[in-house]
């Protein structure tokens, strides 16, 4: 009967596909979005994973979890293939260096570790990533997330949490040849092309990125479908708009065109400076005045459910900047001192846009508040640290504050929201009024209520700006700070925001998945370690002796009976 049951189960399993996940958080259950991508594959996808060889325990765990995830992918598609490679396998140092250089050129970032073995310390270079190949196209995937100030075990756990999204997103990018169109708005003093060069190059992997000037032109954002002679509705040309750091006022007609873009279901990323302040002034003078930045958007954003406050957030958790502190001969001496007007924002939310991101670098950021807007769901994405302070504009910004230690009692305003996600059906900001030019034109298909859509508002216009090299002036990667040599999470934040705004498949929602980190309490382990060491050594010996004594007793009784 047992053999028959086993045979029947195998026969049924050959016709019916099912998998059972017994883990508490369903860590081996793929999301519907990834399953759909895998089932629609029409050609082979090959993963070259560079996590093999002699690895530390943490990276070995990441390697094993990657293997498990790819096995799950392969369970839903026969087009998934993979191999694990040790980039340090060659005994020849020159060949190893050539391999390292090739992987770096392909886009994988190395991790340099120093490991100890039997009292000897050695250097180990690991490439915790993969190259994904599909129909001759290649894409690098970084499997290890960078998170400043986080416990290595938590970083590793967050990296494992992100495996399904990172690997699934790589496949999605490779198989989709048609990219949504995204526009960066110009004309009001927004960040220029050189200031957003890395942002454009990064987003171009997902979208067709264009720069546009609205200039009161209806066709700047829309096209008209020619379906009949009676006239047809306008449709958006772009999936989303990016408005980054405007410094001049928007006129009412441009605002109306953006509003109607939103009403037709368009998505917008607003990066606005409510207060105008720049470090350029402080490079020439020791102080500068920060003034309210009136760009004529406050009323419009208020109607959508958000108010940008005319203030600056100061934070004890801040980016260090080089400050001249003395002179040694002819050489100036610099120290790095936290500049409280440049808060470092550590994401604490588990929302897929910010979950597991590295700290975000900001410059002269302001706070924002939510206001009542029927039908709109509001989610705070980023907040300052609990050790924050609010200063209202106009405010004098003076480098002299760095000469003395800050008074913690002044930084007691608590976490301040600085980035907000709005989702739902928005009411037009022009519900009861239209610009005079629009009132004369009745053929615009004006909408009073939007289709379900989304927008993100960040109270910092420079959060998407890349630095330029001090001497050679070439643009640096977004999020990299050349003074401290650290890379922050600004680039990943921008990509996640745009993917969330434009993604209708729900793929990015995987990033909110949480895998619990089940670690031993090392204090308790140290306390009970001697006891368990004795138990582990003595108990097996006692069990064997006890078994031997029992057996000897029964053998003695058995043969004693026979001798009678």
C-alpha positions as CSV (number, residue, x, y, z in Angstrom):
1,X,0.0,0.0,0.0
2,X,2.9,2.4,0.8
3,X,4.4,1.7,-2.6
4,X,1.1,2.3,-4.4
5,X,0.5,5.6,-2.6
6,X,4.0,6.8,-3.5
7,X,3.4,5.9,-7.2
8,X,0.0,7.6,-7.2
9,X,1.3,10.8,-5.7
10,X,4.1,10.9,-8.3
11,X,1.7,10.3,-11.2
12,X,-0.7,13.1,-9.9
13,X,2.3,15.5,-9.3
14,X,3.4,15.0,-13.0
15,X,0.0,16.6,-14.1
16,X,-0.7,19.0,-11.2
17,X,1.9,21.7,-10.3
18,X,1.8,22.8,-6.7
19,X,4.3,24.0,-4.0
20,X,3.9,24.3,-0.3
21,X,5.7,27.0,1.7
22,X,5.8,26.2,5.5
23,X,7.8,29.2,6.5
24,X,6.1,31.8,8.8
25,X,6.6,34.7,6.5
26,X,6.2,32.7,3.2
27,X,9.8,33.5,2.2
28,X,9.7,30.9,-0.6
29,X,6.4,32.0,-2.1
30,X,6.9,34.2,-5.2
31,X,4.7,37.2,-5.7
32,X,2.1,37.1,-8.4
33,X,4.0,39.8,-10.4
34,X,7.2,37.7,-10.6
35,X,5.2,34.6,-11.4
36,X,3.6,36.4,-14.3
37,X,7.0,37.6,-15.6
38,X,8.4,34.0,-15.4
39,X,5.4,32.4,-17.1
40,X,5.6,34.8,-20.0
41,X,9.3,34.2,-20.8
42,X,9.8,33.2,-24.4
43,X,13.6,32.7,-24.3
44,X,16.3,31.6,-22.0
45,X,17.5,33.9,-19.2
46,X,21.0,33.0,-17.8
47,X,22.3,34.2,-14.4
48,X,26.0,34.2,-13.7
49,X,26.2,34.6,-9.9
50,X,29.7,35.5,-8.5
51,X,29.1,34.1,-5.1
52,X,31.1,30.8,-5.0
53,X,34.3,29.6,-3.4
54,X,35.7,30.2,0.1
55,X,33.2,32.8,1.5
56,X,32.7,34.1,5.0
57,X,29.6,32.7,6.7
58,X,27.4,35.8,5.9
59,X,28.2,35.8,2.2
60,X,27.7,32.0,2.1
61,X,24.2,32.5,3.5
62,X,23.6,35.1,0.8
63,X,24.9,32.7,-1.8
64,X,22.6,29.9,-0.5
65,X,19.6,32.1,-0.4
66,X,20.3,33.3,-4.0
67,X,20.5,29.7,-5.1
68,X,17.1,28.9,-3.4
69,X,15.5,31.9,-5.0
70,X,16.7,30.9,-8.5
71,X,15.5,27.4,-7.9
72,X,12.1,28.9,-7.1
73,X,12.3,30.9,-10.4
74,X,13.2,27.7,-12.3
75,X,10.2,25.9,-10.8
76,X,7.9,28.3,-12.6
77,X,9.9,28.6,-15.9
78,X,12.1,26.2,-17.8
79,X,13.8,29.2,-19.3
80,X,15.7,30.0,-16.1
81,X,19.4,28.9,-16.1
82,X,22.2,29.8,-13.7
83,X,25.7,29.1,-12.6
84,X,27.7,30.1,-9.6
85,X,31.3,31.3,-10.2
86,X,34.2,32.0,-8.0
87,X,36.0,35.1,-9.4
88,X,39.0,34.4,-7.3
89,X,39.4,30.8,-8.4
90,X,42.5,31.3,-10.5
91,X,45.8,30.8,-8.7
92,X,47.4,33.4,-11.0
93,X,47.2,36.9,-9.5
94,X,47.2,38.6,-12.9
95,X,44.3,36.5,-14.1
96,X,42.4,37.3,-11.0
97,X,43.0,41.0,-11.4
98,X,41.8,40.8,-15.0
99,X,38.6,39.1,-13.9
100,X,38.1,41.7,-11.2
101,X,38.6,44.5,-13.7
102,X,36.2,42.9,-16.2
103,X,33.4,42.5,-13.6
104,X,33.9,46.1,-12.5
105,X,33.5,47.2,-16.1
106,X,30.3,45.2,-16.4
107,X,28.9,47.1,-13.4
108,X,29.4,44.9,-10.4
109,X,30.8,46.6,-7.3
110,X,33.5,44.7,-5.3
111,X,33.5,44.3,-1.5
112,X,36.9,44.2,0.0
113,X,37.1,42.2,3.2
114,X,39.8,41.3,5.7
115,X,39.4,37.9,7.1
116,X,41.3,36.0,9.8
117,X,42.2,32.4,9.7
118,X,44.2,30.7,12.4
119,X,45.6,34.0,13.6
120,X,46.6,35.1,10.0
121,X,44.9,38.0,8.4
122,X,44.3,38.1,4.6
123,X,42.5,40.2,2.1
124,X,39.5,38.8,0.3
125,X,37.7,40.5,-2.7
126,X,34.1,39.5,-3.3
127,X,31.7,40.5,-6.0
128,X,28.3,40.0,-4.4
129,X,26.3,40.3,-7.6
130,X,25.2,38.6,-10.8
131,X,25.2,39.3,-14.5
132,X,21.9,38.5,-16.2
133,X,21.9,37.6,-19.9
134,X,18.8,37.6,-22.2
135,X,19.0,37.5,-26.0
136,X,22.5,38.9,-26.1
137,X,21.7,41.7,-23.6
138,X,23.5,41.9,-20.2
139,X,22.5,43.5,-17.0
140,X,24.4,43.7,-13.7
141,X,22.5,43.0,-10.5
142,X,24.0,44.0,-7.1
143,X,22.9,41.5,-4.5
144,X,24.4,43.1,-1.4
145,X,22.7,46.3,-0.3
146,X,24.8,49.2,1.1
147,X,23.4,50.7,4.3
148,X,25.5,53.0,6.4
149,X,25.6,52.5,10.1
150,X,23.5,49.3,10.1
151,X,24.5,46.1,11.7
152,X,26.1,43.7,9.2
153,X,23.6,41.0,10.0
154,X,20.7,43.4,9.3
155,X,22.3,44.5,6.0
156,X,22.6,40.9,5.0
157,X,19.0,40.2,6.0
158,X,17.8,43.2,4.0
159,X,19.8,42.0,1.0
160,X,18.1,38.6,1.2
161,X,14.7,40.3,1.5
162,X,15.5,42.1,-1.8
163,X,16.5,39.1,-3.8
164,X,13.2,38.4,-5.4
165,X,12.7,42.0,-6.4
166,X,16.3,42.5,-7.7
167,X,16.3,39.3,-9.7
168,X,12.8,39.7,-11.0
169,X,13.3,43.3,-11.9
170,X,16.4,42.4,-13.9
171,X,14.4,40.0,-16.0
172,X,11.6,42.5,-16.4
173,X,14.0,45.2,-17.6
174,X,15.6,42.8,-20.1
175,X,12.4,41.4,-21.7
176,X,10.6,44.8,-22.0
177,X,11.9,46.5,-25.1
178,X,9.2,49.3,-25.0
179,X,10.0,51.8,-22.3
180,X,7.5,54.3,-20.8
181,X,8.2,58.0,-21.6
182,X,9.2,60.2,-18.7
183,X,9.8,64.0,-18.9
184,X,12.0,66.3,-16.9
185,X,10.4,69.8,-16.9
186,X,12.5,72.8,-17.6
187,X,11.9,76.6,-17.9
188,X,11.6,77.7,-14.3
189,X,15.2,77.4,-13.2
190,X,15.1,73.7,-12.5
191,X,18.2,71.6,-12.1
192,X,20.1,71.6,-15.4
193,X,21.2,68.7,-17.6
194,X,24.7,68.4,-16.0
195,X,23.2,68.5,-12.5
196,X,20.8,65.6,-13.3
197,X,23.1,63.7,-15.8
198,X,23.5,60.6,-13.6
199,X,19.7,60.6,-12.8
200,X,18.9,60.7,-16.5
201,X,21.4,57.9,-17.4
202,X,20.1,55.7,-14.5
203,X,16.5,56.2,-15.4
204,X,17.2,55.6,-19.1
205,X,17.6,51.9,-18.2
206,X,13.9,51.8,-17.4
207,X,12.4,54.8,-19.3
208,X,12.8,57.0,-22.4
209,X,13.8,60.2,-20.6
210,X,13.2,63.6,-22.3
211,X,13.6,67.2,-21.2
212,X,10.7,69.5,-22.0
213,X,9.7,73.1,-21.7
214,X,5.9,73.5,-21.3
215,X,5.8,77.2,-22.2
216,X,2.0,77.3,-22.2
217,X,1.9,74.8,-25.1
218,X,-0.8,72.2,-24.8
219,X,1.0,69.7,-27.1
220,X,4.1,69.8,-24.7
221,X,2.4,67.2,-22.5
222,X,-0.4,65.8,-24.6
223,X,-1.3,64.4,-28.0
224,X,-4.8,64.3,-29.6
225,X,-6.1,61.0,-30.8
226,X,-7.6,61.3,-34.3
227,X,-10.4,58.7,-34.2
228,X,-13.2,60.7,-35.7
229,X,-14.0,64.1,-37.3
230,X,-15.9,65.4,-34.2
231,X,-12.7,65.8,-32.3
232,X,-11.1,63.4,-29.9
233,X,-9.8,63.6,-26.3
234,X,-6.3,64.5,-25.3
235,X,-4.0,61.8,-23.9
236,X,-0.8,62.2,-22.0
237,X,2.5,61.8,-23.9
238,X,4.4,60.8,-20.8
239,X,3.9,58.4,-18.0
240,X,5.4,60.8,-15.4
241,X,6.9,64.2,-15.0
242,X,9.9,65.1,-12.9
243,X,10.0,68.7,-11.5
244,X,13.3,69.2,-9.8
245,X,14.3,72.4,-7.9
246,X,12.4,75.2,-9.7
247,X,13.5,78.7,-8.7
248,X,11.1,80.8,-10.7
249,X,7.3,81.2,-10.7
250,X,5.1,78.9,-12.7
251,X,2.4,80.8,-14.6
252,X,-1.2,79.8,-14.3
253,X,-1.4,78.2,-17.8
254,X,1.6,75.9,-17.2
255,X,0.1,74.9,-13.8
256,X,-3.2,74.2,-15.5
257,X,-1.5,71.9,-18.1
258,X,0.3,70.0,-15.3
259,X,-2.9,69.8,-13.3
260,X,-4.8,68.3,-16.3
261,X,-1.9,65.9,-16.9
262,X,-2.5,64.6,-13.4
263,X,-6.3,64.5,-14.0
264,X,-5.7,62.2,-17.0
265,X,-3.8,59.8,-14.8
266,X,-0.3,61.2,-15.1
267,X,2.2,60.8,-12.3
268,X,4.5,63.6,-10.9
269,X,7.7,63.6,-8.8
270,X,7.8,67.1,-7.2
271,X,11.2,68.1,-5.7
272,X,10.6,71.6,-4.4
273,X,12.7,74.0,-2.2
274,X,10.2,76.0,-0.1
275,X,13.2,78.0,1.1
276,X,15.9,79.3,-1.2
277,X,19.4,78.6,0.2
278,X,22.6,77.7,-1.6
279,X,26.1,76.7,-0.4
280,X,27.6,78.8,-3.2
281,X,27.0,81.9,-1.1
282,X,28.7,80.4,1.9
283,X,31.8,79.6,-0.1
284,X,32.3,83.4,-0.6
285,X,30.9,84.7,2.6
286,X,30.7,83.3,6.1
287,X,26.9,83.8,6.2
288,X,23.9,84.0,3.9
289,X,20.2,84.7,4.2
290,X,17.7,82.0,3.4
291,X,14.4,83.4,2.0
292,X,11.0,81.9,1.2
293,X,11.0,80.5,-2.4
294,X,7.7,81.6,-4.0
295,X,7.3,79.6,-7.2
296,X,3.5,79.8,-7.2
297,X,2.8,76.1,-6.5
298,X,1.7,76.3,-2.8
299,X,-2.0,76.6,-3.5
300,X,-1.9,73.8,-6.2
301,X,-0.1,71.3,-3.9
302,X,-2.3,72.3,-1.0
303,X,-5.4,71.2,-3.1
304,X,-3.7,67.8,-3.7
305,X,-3.2,67.3,0.1
306,X,0.3,68.6,1.0
307,X,1.6,71.8,2.4
308,X,5.3,72.8,2.0
309,X,6.5,74.7,5.1
310,X,8.6,77.8,4.7
311,X,11.3,76.6,7.1
312,X,14.6,74.6,7.2
313,X,15.2,71.4,9.1
314,X,18.4,71.3,11.2
315,X,19.4,67.8,12.4
316,X,22.2,66.5,14.6
317,X,22.4,63.6,12.2
318,X,24.0,65.5,9.4
319,X,26.5,65.3,6.5
320,X,30.0,66.4,7.5
321,X,31.5,69.2,5.3
322,X,35.1,70.3,5.2
323,X,35.7,73.5,7.3
324,X,39.0,75.3,7.4
325,X,40.2,75.2,11.0
326,X,43.8,76.4,10.8
327,X,47.0,76.9,8.8
328,X,50.1,74.8,8.9
329,X,52.7,76.9,7.1
330,X,51.2,77.6,3.7
331,X,48.8,74.7,3.8
332,X,45.3,75.2,5.1
333,X,44.0,72.6,7.6
334,X,40.5,71.2,7.2
335,X,38.3,69.3,9.6
336,X,35.0,67.5,8.7
337,X,32.2,68.9,10.9
338,X,28.5,67.9,10.6
339,X,26.6,70.7,8.8
340,X,23.2,70.7,10.5
341,X,21.5,72.1,7.4
342,X,22.4,68.9,5.5
343,X,20.4,66.2,7.3
344,X,21.1,62.6,6.6
345,X,17.8,60.9,6.3
346,X,17.8,57.2,7.3
347,X,14.6,55.6,6.0
348,X,12.6,53.9,8.8
349,X,9.5,52.9,6.8
350,X,8.9,49.5,5.3
351,X,7.2,51.0,2.3
352,X,8.6,49.5,-0.9
353,X,10.0,52.9,-2.1
354,X,12.3,53.3,0.9
355,X,12.5,49.9,2.5
356,X,16.2,48.9,3.1
357,X,17.7,52.0,1.5
358,X,21.0,53.6,2.6
359,X,20.9,57.0,4.2
360,X,19.8,59.8,2.0
361,X,21.9,63.0,1.6
362,X,19.9,66.3,1.6
363,X,20.7,70.0,1.4
364,X,18.7,72.7,3.0
365,X,15.6,70.5,3.3
366,X,12.3,71.7,4.7
367,X,9.4,70.0,6.4
368,X,5.9,69.4,5.0
369,X,2.5,68.6,6.4
370,X,-0.5,66.7,5.1
371,X,-3.8,68.6,4.7
372,X,-7.3,67.3,4.1
373,X,-8.0,66.0,0.6
374,X,-10.9,63.7,0.2
375,X,-10.1,60.3,-1.4
376,X,-6.3,60.7,-1.1
377,X,-4.2,58.3,0.8
378,X,-1.0,59.9,2.2
379,X,2.1,58.0,3.2
380,X,5.2,59.6,4.8
381,X,8.2,58.2,3.1
382,X,11.1,60.1,4.8
383,X,11.5,61.9,8.1
384,X,14.4,63.6,9.8
385,X,15.9,62.1,13.0
386,X,14.4,62.6,16.4
387,X,17.1,65.2,17.1
388,X,15.8,67.8,14.7
389,X,15.2,71.5,14.9
390,X,12.9,73.8,12.9
391,X,14.0,77.4,11.8
392,X,11.5,79.5,10.0
393,X,12.4,81.6,7.0
394,X,13.8,84.2,6.6
395,X,16.8,82.8,8.6
396,X,20.5,83.8,8.7
397,X,22.7,80.8,7.9
398,X,26.1,81.3,9.5
399,X,29.1,78.9,9.5
400,X,30.0,80.3,13.0
401,X,27.5,77.8,14.5
402,X,30.1,75.1,13.8
403,X,32.6,76.6,16.2
404,X,30.7,75.5,19.3
405,X,29.1,72.2,20.2
406,X,25.4,72.1,19.6
407,X,23.0,72.3,22.5
408,X,20.9,69.1,22.3
409,X,18.0,70.9,24.1
410,X,17.5,73.0,21.0
411,X,17.1,69.9,18.8
412,X,13.9,68.6,20.3
413,X,11.4,69.0,17.5
414,X,11.3,65.3,16.9
415,X,11.1,63.6,13.4
416,X,9.9,66.0,10.7
417,X,8.3,64.6,7.5
418,X,10.2,65.7,4.4
419,X,8.9,63.3,1.7
420,X,5.3,62.3,1.1
421,X,3.5,59.9,-1.2
422,X,0.0,60.8,-2.4
423,X,-2.3,58.2,-4.0
424,X,-5.9,58.3,-5.1
425,X,-8.3,60.4,-7.3
426,X,-7.2,64.0,-7.0
427,X,-9.5,67.0,-7.4
428,X,-8.4,69.6,-9.9
429,X,-6.7,72.6,-8.4
430,X,-8.6,74.6,-11.1
431,X,-12.0,73.2,-10.1
432,X,-13.6,76.7,-9.6
433,X,-11.3,78.8,-11.8
434,X,-9.6,78.5,-15.1
435,X,-6.9,80.7,-16.7
436,X,-8.6,83.2,-19.1
437,X,-6.9,81.6,-22.1
438,X,-8.3,78.2,-21.2
439,X,-11.9,79.5,-20.8
440,X,-12.0,80.6,-24.4
441,X,-11.0,77.1,-25.6
442,X,-13.7,74.5,-25.0
443,X,-12.0,71.7,-26.9
444,X,-9.5,70.7,-24.2
445,X,-11.5,67.9,-22.5
446,X,-11.0,69.6,-19.1
447,X,-11.4,67.1,-16.2
448,X,-12.4,68.0,-12.6
449,X,-11.5,64.7,-11.1
450,X,-8.4,62.6,-11.8
451,X,-8.2,59.0,-12.7
452,X,-6.5,56.9,-9.9
453,X,-2.9,58.1,-9.9
454,X,0.1,58.9,-7.7
455,X,2.6,61.6,-6.9
456,X,5.6,62.1,-4.6
457,X,6.5,65.4,-3.0
458,X,10.0,66.0,-1.5
459,X,10.8,69.3,0.2
460,X,14.3,69.4,-1.3
461,X,15.1,70.4,-4.8
462,X,18.7,69.2,-4.7
463,X,18.1,65.6,-3.6
464,X,18.4,64.4,-7.2
465,X,21.5,66.6,-8.0
466,X,24.9,65.0,-8.7
467,X,28.1,66.7,-7.6
468,X,30.9,67.6,-10.0
469,X,34.6,66.9,-9.4
470,X,36.2,69.8,-7.6
471,X,39.1,70.3,-10.1
472,X,38.2,68.4,-13.2
473,X,34.5,69.3,-13.2
474,X,33.1,66.1,-14.6
475,X,29.8,64.9,-13.1
476,X,29.9,62.3,-10.3
477,X,27.4,59.5,-9.6
478,X,24.2,60.6,-7.9
479,X,24.5,60.1,-4.1
480,X,28.3,60.1,-4.0
481,X,29.8,62.8,-1.8
482,X,33.4,63.5,-2.9
483,X,34.3,65.2,0.4
484,X,33.6,62.2,2.6
485,X,34.0,59.6,-0.1
486,X,30.7,58.0,0.9
487,X,27.9,56.9,-1.4
488,X,24.4,57.6,-0.1
489,X,21.1,56.1,-1.3
490,X,19.8,59.1,-3.4
491,X,20.1,57.2,-6.7
492,X,18.2,54.1,-5.4
493,X,15.6,56.4,-4.0
494,X,15.0,58.2,-7.3
495,X,14.8,54.8,-9.1
496,X,12.4,53.4,-6.6
497,X,10.1,56.4,-6.7
498,X,9.9,56.4,-10.5
499,X,9.4,52.6,-10.5
500,X,6.6,52.9,-8.0
501,X,4.9,55.8,-9.8
502,X,5.1,54.1,-13.2
503,X,4.8,50.5,-12.3
504,X,1.3,49.1,-12.7
505,X,2.3,45.5,-12.4
506,X,3.0,45.7,-8.6
507,X,6.5,44.3,-9.0
508,X,8.1,47.0,-6.7
509,X,5.6,46.1,-3.9
510,X,7.9,43.0,-3.3
511,X,10.4,45.4,-1.6
512,X,8.1,45.8,1.4
513,X,8.4,42.1,2.2
514,X,10.0,41.4,5.6
515,X,12.0,38.4,6.5
516,X,12.5,38.2,10.2
517,X,16.1,38.2,11.5
518,X,16.2,35.3,13.9
519,X,19.5,35.8,15.7
520,X,20.8,34.3,18.9
521,X,20.9,36.5,22.0
522,X,24.7,36.6,22.3
523,X,24.6,37.7,26.0
524,X,22.5,34.8,26.9
525,X,24.7,32.5,24.8
526,X,27.8,33.6,26.7
527,X,26.0,33.0,30.0
528,X,24.9,29.5,29.3
529,X,27.8,28.4,27.0
530,X,29.7,26.4,29.7
531,X,26.6,24.5,30.7
532,X,25.8,23.4,27.2
533,X,29.4,22.6,26.5
534,X,29.4,20.2,29.4
535,X,26.1,18.7,28.4
536,X,27.2,18.2,24.8
537,X,30.4,16.4,26.0
538,X,29.2,14.5,29.0
539,X,25.6,13.5,28.0
540,X,26.6,11.4,24.9
541,X,29.1,9.5,27.1
542,X,26.5,8.9,29.8
543,X,24.0,7.7,27.2
544,X,26.5,5.2,25.8
545,X,27.5,4.0,29.2
546,X,23.8,3.7,30.3
547,X,22.9,1.8,27.1
548,X,25.9,-0.5,27.7
549,X,24.9,-1.2,31.3
550,X,21.3,-1.9,30.4
551,X,22.4,-4.3,27.6
552,X,24.9,-6.0,29.9
553,X,22.2,-6.4,32.5
554,X,19.8,-8.1,30.1
555,X,22.5,-10.3,28.6
556,X,23.5,-11.4,32.1
557,X,19.9,-12.3,33.0
558,X,19.4,-14.0,29.6
559,X,22.4,-16.3,29.9
560,X,21.8,-16.9,33.6
561,X,18.4,-18.4,32.8
562,X,19.9,-20.6,30.1
563,X,22.6,-21.9,32.5
564,X,19.9,-23.2,34.8
